Amino acid sequence: MKVNMRGIAAFGAIAVVSTLTLAGCATGATDDSADAEGDAGSLVVWVDAERVDALKGAADAYEDKTGVKVEVVAKDVDTIKDDFIQQVPTGKGPDITMGAHDWLGELSTNGVVAPLELGDSAEDYLPVALQAATYDGTVYMLPYAVENIAVLRNADLIPEAATGFDDMIAKGQAAGLAQPFVVEQGVEGNPYHLYPFQTAFGAPVFGTDDSGSYDATDLQLGSEGGTAFASWLGAQGAAGTLNTDIDGEIAKQQFIDGKAAFWLTGPWNVGAAVDAGVNVAIDPIPSPTGEAASPFAGVKGFFVSSESENKVAANDFLVNYLGTEDVQLALFESGNILPALTSAAETAAADPIIDGFKTVGADAVPMPAIPAMGSVWEFWGVAEAAAINGADPAATWQKLVEDVTAAIK
């Protein structure tokens, strides 16, 4: 199925960072700077076009400090992962690439990424960012941005946040709205957007091991909570509060036109609503059960190539230069997505929109990066759409579990 998560995309204008001063190094790794100075060479860093200017200051500062030249190369975001996987084994790939945390399973399986030593700086990152950067107990990514969905509320139509899912619908109906709440679905469903409600029923996709990593052998879709969630989907479909005829564009238009007061979506859509004159507030995701409704978090960061001839310098540049508040805020300004470094996140949260997503993100969980997740996406949304459209909830969910289990095996 096609899942529209938009990656970590900017909704604001791209800010060009013309000045960026870095004095010394952040606390974190070891004496890597000294090692890099004695091993002068070069680093090639792949990023998307929006992030090039944000890294220029750090690249120049690193060359001045260590003698290691850092070349920042703009790459097509749609092909950067495949190009990295294909080129690294040939020795033609970069030393560092930007990417998403949920690439980790594929990158690790292909043997193209090297572990990253964060040292003491590990504790400086948002917990969900550090968890997402870790695969099978090993850190592979320097995180720089965290993205999750939340509820956009039209504060002119509904002055106060809802206390729960039912309260949200009631508030909208009291305001005279036939469709108080919208969320992107479509004929194949959209489990990414519905996952917060599923977690509120106590039905995560996978369990986790002692290190906090997802465990592909512990599929939890088939729990009692999963069946209860499927029944809830059926009830919402019958009531019209969930509708597979509503895709992303329809949901956006209904919210912009004031026909819906609540919209479950990500920061990539805030700009369109604000530009349309909607007085937007960012609210927690209202739970249908009273338990926390935890959305997926997508984390962006940087990976070191397993074939880099200058891994020490690459690690040093990431941890002690890109892992600073100045650079993380420069990256934030180029995309308006919450920084992964805690101090930078707190600074960025002076914006109430960013603060709203940050608050909701405190309950977020990393999107699973394990290869088995591909088998889940294949069947998940179709099953949810079927339940919404009136198929027997228990039988539909049971078939989902059986299909996923067979595909994983």
N, C-alpha and C positions, 0 to 999 in steps of 0.2 A: 504494500500500500504506500501511497505518497503521504508523508507527514510534513505539514508546513510549520516549521519552527523558525524559519527565517535566519537561522544561525544567530550570531551576535551582530546585529546590524544597527547602523546609526539611524536615529530619527531626527537629529539636529544637523546643523550645518557643520562642515568640516573646518576645524580651527587649525590654522597654520601656526606652529610653535616656532617663533623666530628667535627666542632666547631661552636657553636652558643651561643653567650653570650647575655643575656637580662638583662639590668639594670633597675629595677623599672618597672612601668607600663605605657602604652600609655594613653594619655588623652582620655576619652571617657565616660565610664559608671559612676557609682557613687563610693561608698566606698565598692565595692563588695569584694575586696581582704581581707579587714578586716573581713567581714562576713564569707568568705570562711575559713579564718584561724581559726575562732571560731567554724567551722562546719567541722573539718577535716574528710575526708572520702576518697572516690576514684571516679575517672571518667574513664569510658571506652569509647574510641574513635575508631570508625570504619573508615578505609581509605583503598584505594587500595594499592597494594604492592609498587608501585612507590613512594608513598608519606610517607611511614613509617619513613625513615631516616630523611626526612625534618622536621618531627614533634618531633623527639626525644629530641632535645635540648630544645624546648619550654616546653615539658612535664617535663623534669628534672628541668628546671628553676622554673616551677610552683610549683612542689613539694617542692623544696628548700624554696620557698618564703612563701607558705601557709600550707604546711603539707599535702596537698591533693595529693594523688598518681594518676598519669595519665597513664593509660595503653593504648598504641596504638596497635590496632589489625588490621592485614592485612586481607582484605576480597576480595572475587571475585567480580570484578566490574560488572559482568553480573547478579549477584544475590543479590547484596547489598541492592537495593531498596526493593525488595520483602521480603527479610529476615527482614528488618527493619519494614516494615508494619505488618508483621506477628508476630514478636516477641515483639514489644513494648507493645501491649495490655496485654501480658502475664507477663510483668515485667522482661523478660529475655533479652530484647534488650539492646543496648548501651545507654550511656547518650548523646552521640554526634555521628552523622554519616556524612561522606562526601557525597555529592550528587550534582545533577544538578538542576538548578532553575526551569526547566520545569517539575520537579516532584511535584512542590508545590501544584498544584490543587489536585492531587491524595493524597498527604500526608495530606493536610488540610481536605479533604473530609473524610479520614479515622481517623482523630483526633489524629495523632501520633506525631505532632510537636508543640512546644511551641513558643510563640513570643520571639523575641530577642530584648534586650534593647541596642542600639548602642550609645545612648547619643550623646555628641558633636562629636564623631568620625564619625558619619554618613556623614559629609561633607568632610571627607578625602578620600572617594571612588569615582571612576569614576562614572559619572551619570548613565550610562547604567547598571553598576553593582548594584548600589543601587536600581534602578527601578526594576531590575530583582529579587532582594532579597525581594521585597515587594509584598504582595498578599492581595487584598481587603483592602489596606491602612495600613497594618501591616507588619513590617519587621519580617521575619522568618529565614533568612539565613545570615551568615557571609561570604561574597564573598571573594574568593581568586584568581580567574582566569577568564578572559574574552576571548572568542574565536569568530571569525567571518571569513567569506571568503573574498577574495580579488582577484585581477588579478595578476597572475604570468606572467611576460613578459621575453622572451628570449632577453636580452639586446644586445647580439651579432647580432641577426637578426633584431631587431627593437630598435634603440638607444633611442628613446623618447617615453614617454607615450602617449596614444591616448587621444584626447580631447572629444571623444564621441564614441558611438557604431559604427556609420557609418565610422568614422575616423579610428577606430581600424581595421575594415574589409578592408578598403582601404589601410592602411599601410601594412597589411599582404599580400594583393594581389599584391601590388607594389613590395614586396620582393619575389614574385614568388610562393607564397604558395596557394595551392588549398583550404586548410582548415585553414584559419588564426587563428580561435578561436575555442576552445573546452571547453565544460562544461559537466559534468556528467549528463546523462539523463537515458536512458533505456526505455523499452517498457511501463512501468507504469509512466514515467516521473520522475521529481525530483523537486518539487516546492521549496524546501529549497534553491537550487542553483539558481532558477529563480526569487526568491522573490525580489531581488534588482531591476530587470527590472519592475516587477509589481508595486512596490512602486513608480517608476519613472513616472508611468501613473496615480498616485494618487489613487491607489486601495489597501489600506491596508486590511488585513483580517478582523480585528475588529476595531471599534472605542474605545476610552478610556473614562473613567469617570473623575470626578473632581479630583480624587486622582492620576490620571495617570495610573490606572489599566485598563486592557482590559475589555470591556463590552460585554458579550456574547449575549446581546439583540441587539447589534448594529453591525450586520454583514454588512461589506462594500464591500464584493466581487462583489455585484451586481451593483455597481456604474457605471457611464459612463466610468470611467477609466478602470474598469475591462473588459468591452466589447472592448475597444480600445486596451488593452493589448492582449486580445485573438486574435484580428485581426493582431496585430504585430507578435504574435507567428506563425500564419498561413503564413504570408509573409516571416518570417525567415526560416520556414520549406521549403517553396517553393524555397527559394534561397539557401538552404543547409547550412546556418550558424548555424541552430539548427537541431540536428539529433538524433532521439530516438534510433538509432543503436549504438550510442556512449555511452558506460557505463563508469564507473570510471576507469577501467583498460585500456580501449582503449584511453580515454582522456589522461591519464598519459603517455602512450607509445608514442602517437603522439607528445606530448610536448617534451618528453625526446629525441625522434628521430629527433627533429627539423622540423617536418612536420607541426606543429602549433606553432605560436609565442606567443599566448596569451592563458592562461588557468585560468578559474575561479574555484578556489578551496580554501581549507583551509590550515592552517599551518601544518597539519598532512602530507601533501604531499611535503612540501618544501625539506625535507631531501633527498627524492628520486631524485628530480631534481638536487640538488646540488651535490649529490654523482655521478650522471651521467655526471657531468662536465658542466651543463648548467649554464650560467651566469645569475642568476635570479635577477630580480628587482620586487618589489611589488608596484602595481599601484592601484589607485582608480578604482572602477567599472565604466566603461564608460556608461553613460546614453543614452538611445535611445530617450529621449525627451528634455534633457537640465535640467530637474529637478533632485534632488538628488536621486541616486540609493542606497537605504538603505537596507543592508543585515540584516539578523537575527543575534543577538548575543546570544551565549550560555554562561551561567555563572555557574561556579562551586563554591561550598561553603560548609559550615557546618551547620547542623541543630541540634537543641536540642530536645531530646525526651520529649514528653508531660508527660511521666511517670517517668522521671528521679527524683530520690530522692535528687539530689544535683543540682538543676537548677541554684542556685545563683553562685555556683562555675563554672558550665558549661558556663554560660553567661560571667563570669569574664575571664575564660581561653580563650574563643573565642575572645572577644572584646579586651582585654588588652595584650594578648600574641600572638594569631594567627593573630591579626589585627595590627601587627607591621611590619615595613619595612623589618627587618632582616628575619622574618619568611616567609613573602610573597615572598621575593627574594629566600629563600631556596626552597619554593614550585615551584617557577619559574624555578630554576635550575634543578628541578627534572622532568620538563615537557616542558620547553621552550614555555609556553603559557603566554600571557601578564598578569601581576598581576592586581588584582582589586583595590588595594590600589594605589592612584594616585602617591604618592612619589616613590613607588616601580616600578610602570609602567614607570615613567620617567627615572629611573635608567636603567631598562631593555631595554628601547628604544634606548640605545647607540648602540645596534645591529640594523643595517639598515633594516633587515628583520622584526624584531619585531616592529620597528618604522613604517614600511609600513603598517602592519596590524593594529597598533594602530591608524594611521591616517584614514584608512578606517573605523575603528570601531567607530570613532567619529560620524558617520552618522548612526550607527547600532541601531536597536531597539530590545528589548528582544523578544525572541521567546515566544509566548503566553503560559502561564502555566495553563490557565483555562481548565476545563474538556471538554468544548465544542470544543476545538481544535482537539480532537480525531475524531470528526465528519467531520472536514475539511480535515484532512490528508487522510481519507478514499476515498474521491472522487476527490481531488484537482489534484494530479499528473496525474491521468487517463484522466481528462478533458484537461489538458495542452498538454499531449501527442497526444490526438485526434486532437486538434487544429493544432499542429505542422505538423501532418500527413495529413492535408487537410480537416478535418471535418469543417462544417459551424461554424465559430468562434462565432457568436452571439448566435446561437442555443445551441452550446456546453456549452458556459459560462452560459447561462440562466439555462440549466439543472443542471449544477454544483451548482448554487445558490439554486435552488429548492431542490436538494438532500440534501445539507448541512442544509438548513432551516428545512426540515422535520426531519432530523436526530437529530438536536439540540432539537427540540420540543419533 
